């Protein structure tokens, strides 16, 4: 059912829903547009409406081929909306859900496009703060790039900043999506441009591997890994591309590349990545490396696996891919997780999953082989050795002798 948005726009059809609002296909004076309607409980927040108006100039000034342009901001009664260019295509999450992982050339080309868009935003003093596959759109009508990649555009600029009001989040809350949060945000520092680089490098890792480097399990455990753990290499990834990812996932913001540098370095590598197939790697077993329980969250915040927690109280989110999480900042002693909660190493394709029957059988075969080898060596040398069986019986001493 069509509805009027302000005096210039008509929303005709729902394209998608998220925790922050609903995206409509609409019509404006110049043709089709996408209209992101913020939720009613957000639109009724006078402080947020004020911030919305204050950010108008910055958001309307962001124009770049790899940024979804915001054409207008509408404040009309209970309606609070961003009017954006329509992109005929899909989001990167949908493509990942379909293909699981991308070839390195296509992944690098998509991330280079997004890095170009971020470079323009950062030059204008705007930090995105929520870079993730859901916020990267693929223009299916655009020309194909390296690896058959469609042009990529970053959307939802300003949404995280608009919602991040002091009254709503206070000093003990985190705005973002757990898998993509830079360590400095987890530690309570203000978000700078480097947080977008960290998130985009996480997206690149996910495009190559099919999973994020620090994701899995309780959101609190994910946050701790960002601060305490080192990213684990992917089997078969080209070394130069891997070093680029490592640099952009550095714990210290100053060690990461700028967006323009990341885009340039990725484009330099594209010829070398041509023809390389998607990596053969399986997602780590979440039960292979037991973790200490993370610090408890407030009782009213639901726990989800590899997902996000609702940003604001109110109606149940109407999408299974929420936009934000709102969590308390962990204390320093809670982040000092040591070896517990270590990012789990990916397994080469076909390798047995730790703890599985194949894994246990392989371990038994290795023990038997080592025992037989030890017996043969002892028989040749004429020394006494200890041998163990592969079951639970206690060890026995065996004496061997040799004839002079």
Steps between C-alpha positions, in 0.01 A plus 500: 500500500648835397566769759612860474841590646515875547368707212730368226516122531275195488602164646350218294656168589713358785843386384642390833489535878763543766534589867528873420210522256341396172618565144233582244503532124354841437449782254628855514502803271792355302388136483546182707677523836569282801347638820638381835236565764641497852288320757222695668660478844811662352300765314327599825834570669539877481871485576556261211290718268723792589812301419336385178457862389853593610651222288304602190779699335766232554281216375369684195855600405625141460503427128723230355454216246540245780274665757121479486414868481261650756273740307287637779417475870134517595366604840121506486290425807588145603690435178880512507649383170810497283427521128771326298585397147352166404756224429373221274665196647553319827710535810830322554357286781250348261778409258706349783202296617467366147866435416655464848832652388637690200807461283783728623487723190128573536532550877788744458316694229187542715697609805706743290177665385382539858841632608475767228164606642636507854794713387258765374293485819803522727630797305167670576533416868232228501559159662258222403536291821299201376679357195380145436363292209139607572599862435682433173276496192590344165378686193384225266453748217854632521792373289674186620840557655796269578392147580150574374426722800214747477568857615470527879344795684501569872169603656359605839749779560405699807247255644728377781606855585143627503386228736806528726363773725648539850163445665433182305836327530674673795873448547472128568344390171638389167345584164589263216477136393719264711684315221624826343580717804851642526683438832507869590120515494481198731736682736275805504703736281329736254461364145738646242550419133717198589197312636359486147827354369493227764140416417569495125800269548270272699259502206786409263599209725137386506469517121805274469429259786123496532518606867640790700839473677372556854132404476311210653334445836381758748537866391703569815754235398516651151578844645777358718665323206522828310710642784711202607542259208705494180336417168574145384634455142280349231639194316582582139466878513757694291767639733481862384123507545533340842751760618262773390220348709728462801606864481142624481398275793776640721389564858651849492302742278816684393642180347215459254498632146288796399204427276665643190813290564293184547315558173824563309678196645208271418479622142875444459450135598206429269712374205676249725168380644338434160393139453554390861194297609321551833700371797436146618457549873239386749361711781660422838313280742361730771537214750863428417636773726289535815472852629450650841149640538495869409388764744120493542291747307195683635211262545285671238751446217448176302788271407544394137767310316704697247240770498427839647299616795228759455617858528191647662223363720168461332342266245675180412740558205339410171815374331740219585789729403484777757696817438644576840578364843481686828720349769689622801872563456696210661728585790880459443516182712221348293691565179817334631395162376846358432491176307131451571271604221778476243393544141479147365717396211312423178529143376614413147216347305468126573691510829316327789314729737665505847313272739328305220519121457741545206721724711510249790572210263787691340641575846485130595680403180776750575546360853516143374754596233719676755481204739600249231785723387625528859493120545695444181763750603530341843535154351782619281684683775449253783363754751199486735217736417156593618215416269139607525186354354233697318233415759475596865725224643801621701843509336719188519878468493649269237865388516668390182838328478744434227736207459865597525 
